[in-house]
Amino acid sequence: FKRVSDDMPVELSEIPEDDNGLYYKDEPYTPHTLHQRLIVTYSPKFARYQKNNT
């Protein structure tokens, strides 16, 4: 994963739970002949929200 604010690589397991940053990774995704990129985002803040409101 990379931090959106500065594009620095970050190990997902090392992100503290109280972090408010936004992280992403992108991967090539090419089903058939259409070339695309798959973007995955992670937010510890939103993860906390989901955990507390389910």
Secondary structure, DSSP 4 states (H G I P E B T S, - for coil): -EETTT--B--GGGS-TT----EEEEEEE-STT--EEEEEEE-HHHHHHHHHT-
